[in-house]
Amino acid sequence: MLVTKWTPCFKKYTVISVFVLGGSISLVWACGPWFPNWLLIQGDQEILKAPSTHYKQELKRIRQDSSSMYKTVRSDKNEAEQTLDAALEDLRDSLMGSSMDQSRRAQVIEEHRVARKSLLAYRKALHQWGAGSDTWLLKKPEPPAMSVPKVTEGLPTEFALYFEGAIAFHQSDFTKARSRWLKVLELPESQRRYRSIWAEFMLGKLDVDTHPDHALIRFRHVRSLLDQGFVDSLGLAASSLGWAARSHLRQSQYREAIDLYLEQLNTGDVPSADVSIRWTLDRAFREGPRSFADLAQTPKIRRVVTAYLTSRHRSPWDLHVPEEIELVNAWVSAVEGATSEKDPLFELLALAVYQRGLYDLSERLLGQAPRDGILSAWLRSKLLFRKGHIQAAMDMLTQVVEHFPNPQDMDATLHDSGATRSLIGNQPGLIYRSALSNGSDQPQGELGLHLLHRGDFIKAMDTLLRAGYWMDGAYVAERVLSLDELKEYVDRTWPTLTSNASSLNGVRFSTQEETTHYRIRYLLARRLARENQDREATAYYPSKWREQHQLLAMNLRAGRSSAQPPALRAKALWDAARTTRYFGLELIATELGPDWAIHDGNFEEGVTLKARQSRDGNTKLTPTKEELRRAAETRLEPFQRYHYRLRAADIAWNALQWMPDNELDTARAFCEAGDWIKNINPKAADRFYKALVRRCPDTEIGKAAEQLHWFPALDENGNLAIDKPKPPDSVSVE
């Protein structure tokens, strides 16, 4: 008989269970969950897969290699509001040198502001009308009417003429607009210091699509006017580079267009230049190889085009279609005709053709590139592996990993010297930053696959972890290494976290190393706890869960101690069972299957032994017999999702052996413990139902269970709920 009266706190744990099981589900994106990268179940394809480059990084590199004397004027406001502010500021400066008194100057500025605001309002309304026009409407709404603003009396002549042209432009009277802006340029230089660049720029825009050759002259003059000292409050000289490039593009002059867009890039207008260059290259490649010889004449443009070919931005649906192969072959011929051998650009060309399955050509191009390049060595390792020379491929890959720049060093290396490390030291790098940044962890991950296949399990895990492939490393840690091997590795490689690192618990880590440090120790803690080594496990838990684990371990020891009275053993074991049920995901769950703590238990997706064994017969890096033997020894029993709930039920069963029959609290415990597993393992839950009916027949819960032939529903206070569920059809109750 229990001496101490105790009541389970149903309300508390009901709330927690909702949070643990369902709270995180609301965070799943509508388009599906995000999963980390993994390699181990991809087979040889991960070794053979070509990296892709970051096209933007190549543009960044070119930007650092060159400069422009023209600068983009940045503003937090939109283009129209920025123009208004600049117009008023220019007017204010112009009037300061006039004989006009202060009150009149203020009046002129205010009246011109109102007039320009009227023009701005019309422009905005017109834009909204165009954006809101529905082609399916039987009758379209009328466009907004323009309230023609008046030219303010007292405006300096250049401002008045320019504003008259702006009004005409918004009325689509381009002839009048042109005439007014030409009149600005006919004024004496001293009378057009503020509006010469604006007028010339707008005249260029009028010609850009109809007379692009004339527009080019206009935009060159814009920059010339800035050089002569005329005011450019909007940065139109920098903008004229992009518009001049558009003029060249209208004439299919791709090299000239890209050259100007690259200079625009150096003015600070990176987003616009980036998109424009890609759009230009898209158009050039759609038209075929007729412009390739011209594009290949300039080293800088050769770099851009080749980086574009190897980047994600050049992404036709199928890189292996004949049209794509023909284009790439034509570009290779153009580059070979314009460059000498041993040019580092051939490395990137070799990557481009490798991506498209032209392996023989890739090998030939590598022969024309410097042999000490990292990218060359990486591609050679893939070509060796493709031919079946696994050990030679691994030796080459080891060299790549040894000299591969880590992500933190790559920007610093580029900034300091414009060079990137090669296999023998530093060499001028034309394309390394873009070609390697996208695969900064990939070579190390590939080496991890080789090491695992060779049976060097600890080194394989360490390599995968340091490459950022956490799921692959976790598979080796949980399924391949023995517990002693894992513990020895963690103690040696990832010792106790510093106080600063511990304080990062619960927030985003600042480096990948800190993240791995935290996660591998936490994985070890849960594995030790699963194997009942609780005293050793405590030190490896993050601070957030250490106290909870200590409480669990203390209750398990007390409940299993024959020196304790039955009532205390029952309470200790029951508390341990509930802790295991409601915090099992955090305290004892596997990182991967069957519990999938890596996904907070919400998904079953990632590296599994079954998936590793299911590769086709052509796979060279299949699991070895030793890996399979070790994985069999580490298999959990039961190997079932939410296995910690079944463990919690086992602990609860032991607790119930020390509880008195026909007590309400005992009936509640039987019902709650059965409820934990009835949906995932009804047969295992059946013993709780039968024991409830047998041992607590006189309680209301026991009577309800006997009537339902299954567990009755309880409310948050542990009392019978009104709604009474039916037993599942799959369970046969005697």
VEXSEMAR-42649 format. One line per 2 residues: number of its first residue (from 1); their letters; for each residue y, x, z of C-alpha. Coordinates in steps of 0.05 Angstrom, whole numbers. Layout:
N
NUM = a = Y,X,Z; ...
This chain:
734
1 = ml = 0,0,0; 69,25,-17
3 = vt = 110,42,44; 177,52,8
5 = kw = 205,-6,-30; 234,15,-98
7 = tp = 257,-23,-159; 260,6,-230
9 = cf = 330,3,-259; 314,-37,-321
11 = kk = 386,-47,-340; 403,26,-342
13 = yt = 345,47,-385; 351,-13,-432
15 = vi = 421,10,-449; 399,82,-459
17 = sv = 342,62,-504; 388,24,-549
19 = fv = 433,85,-555; 377,135,-567
21 = lg = 339,93,-617; 393,55,-652
23 = gs = 461,85,-635; 457,141,-685
25 = is = 432,96,-741; 502,68,-751
27 = lv = 526,138,-768; 481,144,-830
29 = wa = 523,144,-893; 516,86,-940
31 = cg = 492,132,-995; 436,161,-952
33 = pw = 426,215,-900; 446,287,-906
35 = fp = 389,337,-902; 395,412,-895
37 = nw = 368,459,-948; 296,483,-945
39 = ll = 252,528,-987; 181,527,-961
41 = iq = 156,464,-995; 189,479,-1062
43 = gd = 137,530,-1082; 151,582,-1136
45 = qe = 210,542,-1163; 254,567,-1107
47 = il = 238,639,-1125; 248,627,-1200
49 = ka = 309,583,-1195; 373,615,-1221
51 = ps = 435,615,-1178; 498,582,-1203
53 = th = 568,608,-1195; 632,581,-1166
55 = yk = 679,576,-1225; 739,567,-1178
57 = qe = 722,632,-1144; 727,669,-1210
59 = lk = 796,638,-1220; 814,660,-1151
61 = ri = 793,730,-1168; 835,730,-1232
63 = rq = 894,704,-1194; 889,763,-1147
65 = ds = 884,811,-1206; 949,787,-1238
67 = ss = 1015,753,-1222; 1071,712,-1250
69 = my = 1146,718,-1241; 1151,642,-1241
71 = kt = 1134,601,-1180; 1116,528,-1169
73 = vr = 1164,490,-1124; 1121,454,-1073
75 = sd = 1139,389,-1040; 1105,338,-994
77 = kn = 1137,282,-1035; 1114,253,-1101
79 = ea = 1142,278,-1167; 1195,223,-1173
81 = eq = 1221,231,-1102; 1221,306,-1109
83 = tl = 1262,299,-1173; 1312,253,-1138
85 = da = 1322,302,-1081; 1331,360,-1128
87 = al = 1380,322,-1171; 1424,304,-1111
89 = ed = 1421,374,-1083; 1442,404,-1150
91 = lr = 1499,354,-1155; 1522,370,-1085
93 = ds = 1523,445,-1100; 1560,433,-1166
95 = lm = 1614,390,-1134; 1626,441,-1079
97 = gs = 1660,486,-1129; 1703,431,-1158
99 = sm = 1773,409,-1139; 1747,341,-1118
101 = dq = 1764,323,-1046; 1708,314,-995
103 = sr = 1709,238,-990; 1707,230,-1065
105 = ra = 1650,280,-1070; 1611,240,-1019
107 = qv = 1625,176,-1058; 1602,206,-1125
109 = ie = 1538,233,-1093; 1522,166,-1061
111 = eh = 1536,126,-1124; 1492,173,-1165
113 = rv = 1438,168,-1112; 1438,92,-1119
115 = ar = 1436,97,-1194; 1377,145,-1193
117 = ks = 1341,102,-1141; 1348,43,-1189
119 = ll = 1315,85,-1243; 1262,106,-1194
121 = ay = 1248,34,-1173; 1239,14,-1246
123 = rk = 1192,72,-1259; 1150,53,-1198
125 = al = 1148,-21,-1219; 1127,-1,-1289
127 = hq = 1072,42,-1262; 1046,-14,-1218
129 = wg = 1049,-63,-1276; 1008,-15,-1319
131 = ag = 958,-1,-1265; 950,-75,-1248
133 = sd = 942,-100,-1319; 875,-135,-1327
135 = tw = 847,-133,-1398; 808,-197,-1383
137 = ll = 869,-239,-1369; 884,-291,-1422
139 = kk = 958,-280,-1411; 984,-213,-1386
141 = pe = 1043,-212,-1339; 1109,-191,-1369
143 = pp = 1129,-119,-1357; 1185,-109,-1307
145 = am = 1255,-114,-1333; 1299,-52,-1328
147 = sv = 1364,-59,-1292; 1403,-6,-1330
149 = pk = 1441,37,-1280; 1512,58,-1293
151 = vt = 1532,131,-1300; 1576,147,-1241
153 = eg = 1648,162,-1256; 1666,232,-1235
155 = lp = 1599,263,-1250; 1604,332,-1281
157 = te = 1592,328,-1355; 1524,362,-1355
159 = fa = 1499,313,-1302; 1527,252,-1338
161 = ly = 1497,272,-1405; 1430,288,-1375
163 = fe = 1428,222,-1337; 1445,183,-1400
165 = ga = 1386,217,-1433; 1341,199,-1374
167 = ia = 1362,125,-1378; 1348,125,-1453
169 = fh = 1281,159,-1442; 1259,104,-1393
171 = qs = 1281,53,-1445; 1236,88,-1495
173 = df = 1297,105,-1538; 1275,176,-1550
175 = tk = 1325,189,-1605; 1383,175,-1559
177 = ar = 1350,214,-1503; 1342,274,-1549
179 = sr = 1415,270,-1572; 1442,269,-1501
181 = wl = 1399,328,-1478; 1419,368,-1539
183 = kv = 1492,355,-1521; 1478,386,-1453
185 = le = 1455,450,-1487; 1517,450,-1531
187 = lp = 1563,455,-1471; 1593,522,-1453
189 = es = 1546,561,-1408; 1592,555,-1349
191 = qr = 1589,479,-1354; 1513,472,-1357
193 = ry = 1486,517,-1302; 1447,460,-1268
195 = rs = 1420,418,-1325; 1404,467,-1382
197 = iw = 1332,479,-1358; 1321,405,-1344
199 = ae = 1346,385,-1414; 1306,439,-1450
201 = fm = 1243,421,-1411; 1249,347,-1429
203 = lg = 1262,364,-1502; 1197,404,-1501
205 = kl = 1159,345,-1471; 1186,300,-1527
207 = dv = 1156,348,-1579; 1092,369,-1545
209 = dt = 1046,318,-1578; 1082,307,-1644
211 = hp = 1111,376,-1659; 1074,425,-1614
213 = dh = 1100,486,-1650; 1172,463,-1635
215 = al = 1153,448,-1563; 1128,520,-1554
217 = ir = 1198,545,-1572; 1229,497,-1523
219 = fr = 1184,518,-1465; 1195,592,-1479
221 = hv = 1270,578,-1477; 1261,543,-1409
223 = rs = 1234,608,-1380; 1288,648,-1416
225 = ll = 1342,605,-1384; 1314,619,-1315
227 = dq = 1315,693,-1331; 1389,686,-1350
229 = gf = 1405,656,-1282; 1407,581,-1296
231 = vd = 1387,536,-1238; 1314,514,-1235
233 = sl = 1310,471,-1172; 1244,437,-1193
235 = gl = 1206,499,-1215; 1205,475,-1287
237 = aa = 1196,546,-1313; 1129,548,-1279
239 = ss = 1112,478,-1303; 1131,497,-1374
241 = lg = 1071,545,-1376; 1023,486,-1370
243 = wa = 1061,445,-1421; 1063,503,-1469
245 = ar = 988,511,-1460; 982,437,-1479
247 = sh = 1021,452,-1542; 971,505,-1561
249 = lr = 914,458,-1544; 942,407,-1592
251 = qs = 933,459,-1646; 863,480,-1622
253 = qy = 890,548,-1601; 843,555,-1542
255 = re = 854,628,-1525; 929,620,-1523
257 = ai = 923,556,-1482; 876,588,-1430
259 = dl = 921,649,-1425; 980,605,-1407
261 = yl = 939,563,-1358; 918,628,-1324
263 = eq = 990,647,-1315; 1004,576,-1290
265 = ln = 949,590,-1239; 989,649,-1213
267 = tg = 1051,606,-1204; 1015,570,-1148
269 = dv = 997,508,-1187; 923,519,-1175
271 = ps = 894,448,-1178; 929,431,-1244
273 = ad = 911,498,-1277; 839,494,-1253
275 = vs = 828,425,-1283; 865,444,-1347
277 = ir = 824,506,-1360; 759,468,-1350
279 = wt = 783,413,-1396; 802,464,-1449
281 = ld = 735,498,-1445; 699,430,-1448
283 = ra = 736,415,-1512; 724,484,-1542
285 = fr = 649,478,-1529; 647,407,-1557
287 = eg = 677,433,-1621; 624,487,-1628
289 = pr = 626,563,-1633; 682,570,-1684
291 = sf = 732,591,-1630; 684,638,-1593
293 = ad = 702,702,-1629; 776,690,-1613
295 = la = 762,673,-1540; 719,736,-1532
297 = qt = 776,782,-1553; 810,781,-1485
299 = pk = 772,811,-1425; 803,762,-1376
301 = ir = 784,701,-1418; 714,729,-1430
303 = rv = 706,729,-1355; 731,658,-1348
305 = vt = 687,630,-1403; 625,665,-1379
307 = ay = 637,643,-1307; 647,572,-1333
309 = lt = 580,575,-1369; 543,595,-1306
311 = sr = 578,548,-1259; 564,479,-1236
313 = hr = 623,454,-1276; 586,468,-1341
315 = sp = 532,417,-1327; 503,382,-1388
317 = wd = 446,336,-1370; 396,386,-1396
319 = lh = 412,461,-1400; 352,470,-1446
321 = vp = 372,423,-1503; 377,459,-1571
323 = ee = 452,446,-1577; 464,480,-1510
325 = ie = 419,539,-1527; 456,547,-1593
327 = lv = 523,549,-1559; 502,600,-1507
329 = na = 470,644,-1560; 534,641,-1600
331 = wv = 576,660,-1540; 529,719,-1525
333 = sa = 538,743,-1597; 614,737,-1591
335 = ve = 616,777,-1526; 568,830,-1554
337 = ga = 614,837,-1613; 675,847,-1570
339 = ts = 649,891,-1513; 611,955,-1503
341 = ek = 545,965,-1467; 543,975,-1392
343 = dp = 596,923,-1383; 585,886,-1316
345 = lf = 600,821,-1353; 530,826,-1383
347 = el = 501,811,-1315; 535,743,-1315
349 = la = 514,732,-1387; 442,747,-1367
351 = la = 449,695,-1313; 476,644,-1363
353 = vy = 417,652,-1410; 367,655,-1352
355 = qr = 393,587,-1328; 375,560,-1397
357 = gl = 305,589,-1398; 319,647,-1446
359 = yd = 282,698,-1403; 271,751,-1457
361 = ls = 344,749,-1476; 363,753,-1402
363 = er = 321,816,-1395; 353,847,-1457
365 = ll = 423,832,-1432; 407,863,-1365
367 = gq = 390,926,-1403; 462,927,-1429
369 = ap = 491,919,-1359; 500,972,-1305
371 = rd = 433,978,-1269; 463,984,-1199
373 = gi = 490,913,-1196; 466,864,-1143
375 = ls = 462,806,-1192; 422,849,-1240
377 = aw = 372,866,-1186; 366,794,-1164
379 = lr = 352,770,-1235; 303,827,-1246
381 = sk = 264,806,-1184; 258,736,-1213
383 = ll = 236,762,-1281; 184,806,-1247
385 = fr = 158,748,-1206; 155,704,-1268
387 = kg = 109,757,-1299; 64,757,-1238
389 = hi = 87,824,-1210; 96,796,-1139
391 = qa = 99,862,-1100; 149,893,-1149
393 = am = 191,830,-1146; 190,833,-1070
395 = dm = 210,906,-1070; 269,891,-1115
397 = lt = 289,831,-1074; 287,873,-1011
399 = qv = 339,919,-1041; 382,859,-1060
401 = ve = 380,831,-989; 394,900,-959
403 = hf = 459,907,-998; 478,834,-1006
405 = pn = 548,819,-978; 548,767,-924
407 = pq = 595,708,-931; 642,733,-878
409 = dm = 651,801,-912; 658,777,-983
411 = da = 729,752,-979; 751,813,-940
413 = tl = 718,860,-990; 752,825,-1047
415 = hd = 819,824,-1014; 817,898,-994
417 = sg = 794,931,-1057; 776,881,-1111
419 = at = 706,910,-1110; 640,885,-1084
421 = rs = 582,927,-1058; 528,944,-1108
423 = li = 460,976,-1096; 491,1046,-1095
425 = gn = 559,1033,-1067; 624,1003,-1092
427 = qp = 637,989,-1165; 692,948,-1198
429 = gl = 668,877,-1194; 688,830,-1250
431 = iy = 644,772,-1231; 608,787,-1166
433 = rs = 651,743,-1122; 638,681,-1163
435 = al = 567,696,-1183; 543,713,-1113
437 = sn = 582,667,-1068; 541,606,-1086
439 = gs = 476,641,-1068; 500,679,-1007
441 = dq = 437,660,-968; 388,649,-1025
443 = pq = 361,720,-1035; 346,727,-961
445 = ge = 311,660,-962; 270,680,-1022
447 = lg = 250,744,-985; 228,701,-926
449 = lh = 180,664,-973; 150,729,-995
451 = ll = 142,754,-924; 108,690,-902
453 = hr = 59,695,-959; 46,767,-940
455 = gd = 29,746,-869; 89,780,-835
457 = fi = 104,716,-797; 154,740,-746
459 = ka = 196,777,-797; 191,718,-845
461 = md = 218,671,-791; 274,719,-773
463 = tl = 293,727,-846; 294,652,-858
465 = lr = 335,639,-795; 386,692,-812
467 = ag = 391,665,-883; 411,597,-855
469 = yw = 347,561,-873; 337,531,-804
471 = md = 284,480,-823; 240,534,-855
473 = ga = 249,580,-795; 233,522,-748
475 = yv = 168,508,-785; 145,580,-773
477 = ae = 168,577,-701; 131,511,-686
479 = rv = 70,514,-730; 55,587,-747
481 = ls = 73,631,-688; 36,627,-622
483 = ld = 77,608,-562; 74,679,-535
485 = el = 97,708,-601; 155,659,-605
487 = ke = 177,672,-534; 174,748,-542
489 = yv = 215,742,-606; 268,698,-575
491 = dr = 274,741,-513; 282,804,-556
493 = tw = 326,776,-612; 365,718,-582
495 = pt = 376,734,-508; 412,688,-459
497 = lt = 474,657,-488; 540,683,-462
499 = sn = 586,637,-423; 630,628,-485
501 = as = 571,609,-528; 546,561,-476
503 = sl = 613,527,-475; 603,511,-548
505 = ng = 547,463,-530; 563,394,-557
507 = vr = 615,418,-608; 612,452,-675
509 = fs = 593,526,-671; 641,576,-701
511 = tq = 588,619,-735; 518,609,-764
513 = ee = 492,662,-716; 516,623,-655
515 = tt = 484,560,-683; 417,595,-694
517 = hy = 421,626,-625; 429,558,-593
519 = ri = 377,522,-636; 319,572,-631
521 = ry = 324,576,-555; 326,500,-551
523 = ll = 265,495,-596; 228,545,-551
525 = ar = 248,505,-489; 217,441,-517
527 = rl = 154,477,-540; 145,508,-471
529 = ar = 155,440,-439; 104,408,-486
531 = en = 53,459,-463; 69,446,-389
533 = qd = 105,512,-377; 164,477,-345
535 = re = 185,534,-299; 195,581,-357
537 = at = 224,527,-403; 285,512,-360
539 = ay = 322,576,-377; 320,562,-451
541 = yp = 349,492,-449; 423,484,-466
543 = sk = 465,469,-406; 472,396,-427
545 = wr = 397,383,-417; 377,436,-366
547 = eq = 389,393,-304; 352,334,-335
549 = hq = 292,378,-351; 292,407,-280
551 = ll = 290,336,-252; 233,318,-298
553 = am = 193,380,-279; 206,367,-204
555 = nl = 181,295,-210; 119,317,-248
557 = ra = 102,369,-195; 113,319,-138
559 = gr = 73,265,-172; 15,311,-185
561 = ss = 13,340,-115; -43,313,-72
563 = aq = -2,332,-11; 47,275,-25
565 = pp = 36,204,0; 16,153,-54
567 = al = 84,118,-53; 122,182,-67
569 = ra = 72,203,-120; 80,136,-154
571 = ka = 156,139,-153; 158,211,-177
573 = lw = 110,199,-235; 145,135,-255
575 = da = 212,169,-256; 182,225,-297
577 = ar = 151,175,-345; 218,140,-356
579 = tt = 254,206,-366; 203,226,-417
581 = ry = 209,160,-453; 284,155,-456
583 = fg = 302,229,-461; 238,254,-494
585 = le = 272,268,-560; 319,316,-525
587 = li = 269,346,-476; 201,353,-510
589 = at = 205,330,-582; 185,374,-640
591 = el = 241,399,-684; 202,379,-746
593 = gp = 143,332,-752; 119,289,-720
595 = dw = 182,275,-680; 236,303,-727
597 = ai = 288,319,-674; 326,355,-729
599 = hd = 343,285,-756; 351,254,-687
601 = gn = 285,220,-699; 314,176,-753
603 = fe = 279,205,-814; 214,238,-834
605 = eg = 238,287,-886; 230,362,-892
607 = vt = 180,419,-886; 110,399,-866
609 = lk = 42,433,-871; 17,378,-915
611 = ar = 74,388,-964; 61,463,-965
613 = qs = -12,450,-982; 4,401,-1038
615 = rd = 33,450,-1088; 0,453,-1156
617 = gn = -50,507,-1175; 1,549,-1212
619 = tk = 38,565,-1147; 33,638,-1127
621 = lt = 61,632,-1057; 12,582,-1027
623 = pt = -3,581,-952; -52,636,-933
625 = ke = -116,622,-894; -84,655,-833
627 = el = -23,608,-837; -69,548,-842
629 = rr = -111,571,-783; -50,581,-739
631 = aa = -21,514,-760; -86,479,-740
633 = et = -82,511,-671; -11,488,-659
635 = rl = -24,416,-680; 0,366,-629
637 = ep = -46,313,-601; -31,259,-615
639 = fq = 3,280,-680; 44,217,-685
641 = ry = 117,202,-693; 151,189,-627
643 = hy = 93,226,-594; 135,234,-531
645 = rl = 131,158,-521; 56,164,-518
647 = ra = 63,222,-469; 110,179,-428
649 = ad = 58,123,-428; 5,171,-403
651 = ia = 49,193,-346; 64,121,-330
653 = wn = -10,105,-329; -20,159,-276
655 = al = 38,131,-236; 8,61,-239
657 = qw = -56,86,-207; -17,96,-143
659 = mp = 18,28,-144; -8,-33,-107
661 = dn = -39,-92,-143; -6,-160,-148
663 = el = 64,-131,-136; 122,-152,-179
665 = dt = 145,-79,-188; 76,-59,-210
667 = ar = 73,-116,-261; 142,-96,-286
669 = af = 119,-24,-295; 57,-44,-334
671 = ce = 99,-88,-379; 153,-36,-390
673 = ag = 105,21,-404; 65,-22,-453
675 = dw = 129,-41,-487; 144,33,-501
677 = ik = 84,40,-547; 63,-29,-569
679 = ni = 98,-23,-636; 75,48,-653
681 = np = 4,44,-624; -17,-26,-604
683 = ka = -88,-4,-586; -61,47,-537
685 = ad = -15,-7,-508; -74,-54,-500
687 = rf = -99,-18,-438; -33,-32,-403
689 = yk = -38,-106,-421; -109,-112,-396
691 = al = -93,-75,-331; -32,-119,-321
693 = vr = -74,-182,-327; -130,-153,-284
695 = rc = -88,-122,-228; -29,-169,-223
697 = pd = -58,-239,-238; -17,-273,-183
699 = te = 51,-249,-208; 93,-289,-257
701 = ig = 92,-231,-306; 16,-226,-301
703 = ka = 7,-300,-311; 53,-300,-371
705 = ae = 15,-241,-401; -51,-277,-392
707 = ql = -23,-339,-425; 8,-300,-484
709 = hw = -50,-252,-490; 3,-197,-495
711 = fp = 65,-171,-460; 118,-222,-442
713 = al = 190,-205,-455; 231,-183,-395
715 = de = 306,-187,-387; 351,-129,-366
717 = ng = 336,-143,-293; 260,-140,-303
719 = nl = 250,-215,-299; 215,-260,-350
721 = ai = 259,-274,-409; 263,-343,-441
723 = dk = 239,-320,-509; 166,-302,-507
725 = pk = 138,-260,-565; 71,-270,-596
727 = pp = 19,-214,-596; 12,-175,-661
729 = ds = -44,-198,-707; -72,-128,-711
731 = vs = -91,-127,-637; -155,-160,-613
733 = ve = -149,-180,-540; -211,-197,-501
